[in-house]
Amino acid sequence: MLLLYRALTVFLVTLGKSLNFVIFCLNSASFRSRLINFVNSKINQKRLSLTSRRSF
């Protein structure tokens, strides 16, 4: 029974943190903008990395 409570607790904590992220994204234009810029920069870095590997 204790294992069930632990699994339920871990699930609820994970769900709560996930929902907090979604709610924060919905409510903060500044955060959304920074997140989009961050993701785009990572995508561009990956593309540059793949492009430079192909040129050799």
C-alpha positions, 0 to 999 in steps of 0.5 A: 500500500505504501508503494501505491501512495509513493507512486501516486505522490510522484505522479501528482508532483510530476503532473503539478510541475508540468501544469505549472510550466504550461500555465506559466507559458500561457500567462507570460509573454516574456517567458514565451519569447525567451523560450522560443528564442532559446529553442530556435538558437539550439535548433540553429546550433544543431543545423550548423553542427550537422552542416559542418560535418557534411562538408568534410 
